[in-house]
Amino acid sequence: MHYHVKAKPIDAKAAEFHRILTDGTVAKQQPDGAEIVASMARAVLADDGYAYWTETCYCATPLHHERATVYDRFFTEFEATERDEALEVAGQYLMDVLSSIGQRQ
């Protein structure tokens, strides 16, 4: 299943989130680490302060494991909606924003 996700990043945790996305911590998580990293590479931070991305998940409860292991530590107001069409949102790539916040800290 494909999901469109909308979530509010927790600014105070941006540097930590960027670190675990880029140092291999998340990537080696099974079974969904590679998809989380790929999803965050696609994610866009829009002017409304929310991150938007698409993600593939086949769990009975959408993104259950992803949220329990990663997302709920770094986002609030998390919404996942099943969709087939492409997600197009204007904004900055989330990874670029996370990186710049990490460099300031």
C-alpha positions in Angstrom: 0.0 0.0 0.0 1.1 3.5 -0.7 0.5 6.3 1.9 0.7 10.0 1.8 2.1 11.2 5.1 1.8 14.6 6.8 3.7 15.2 10.1 5.1 18.1 12.0 8.9 17.7 12.7 10.2 18.3 16.2 12.8 21.0 15.7 14.7 20.2 18.8 15.4 16.7 17.5 16.3 17.6 13.9 20.1 17.1 14.4 19.6 13.7 16.0 17.2 12.7 13.2 19.6 13.7 10.5 22.4 11.9 12.2 20.6 8.5 12.4 19.3 8.9 8.9 22.8 9.4 7.5 25.0 7.3 9.7 23.4 4.0 8.8 21.4 3.5 12.1 18.0 3.7 10.4 19.1 2.0 7.2 20.1 -1.2 8.9 16.8 -1.5 10.8 14.7 -4.4 9.6 12.4 -4.7 7.9 11.7 -1.1 7.0 14.9 0.9 7.5 15.8 1.3 3.8 12.2 2.5 3.1 12.3 5.0 5.9 15.6 6.5 4.6 14.2 6.6 1.1 11.0 8.2 2.3 12.9 10.9 4.2 15.0 11.6 1.0 11.7 12.3 -0.8 10.1 14.2 2.0 9.4 17.9 1.6 9.0 20.5 4.3 6.3 22.9 3.2 5.6 26.5 4.2 3.0 25.3 6.7 5.7 23.7 8.8 4.6 20.1 8.0 6.7 17.5 6.3 5.0 15.6 3.4 6.1 12.3 1.8 4.9 9.1 0.3 5.8 5.7 1.8 5.1 2.1 1.0 3.9 -0.2 3.8 2.2 -3.6 3.9 1.4 -3.7 7.7 -2.1 -4.3 8.9 -1.8 -1.0 10.8 -0.2 1.6 8.4 3.3 2.5 9.3 3.0 0.9 12.7 6.6 -0.3 13.0 8.0 2.8 11.4 6.2 5.0 13.9 7.1 2.9 16.9 10.8 2.7 16.0 11.5 6.1 14.4 8.8 8.5 13.4 7.1 9.1 16.7 10.4 10.2 18.2 10.9 12.9 15.6 7.4 14.0 14.5 4.0 15.1 16.0 0.6 15.4 14.4 1.3 12.3 12.2 -1.3 11.5 9.6 -1.1 8.7 7.0 -3.7 8.4 4.2 -3.8 5.5 1.7 -3.4 6.9 -1.8 -2.5 5.7 -5.3 -1.8 9.0 -7.0 1.5 10.9 -6.7 2.1 13.4 -4.0 3.2 16.8 -5.1 4.0 19.5 -2.4 6.1 22.5 -2.9 8.8 23.1 -0.3 12.4 22.3 0.7 13.7 18.8 0.9 13.4 17.7 4.5 16.9 16.3 4.6 18.4 19.6 3.5 16.5 21.4 6.3 17.6 18.8 8.9 21.2 19.1 7.8 21.2 22.9 8.1 19.6 22.8 11.5 22.2 20.2 12.6 25.0 22.4 11.4 23.8 25.3 13.5 23.7 23.3 16.7 
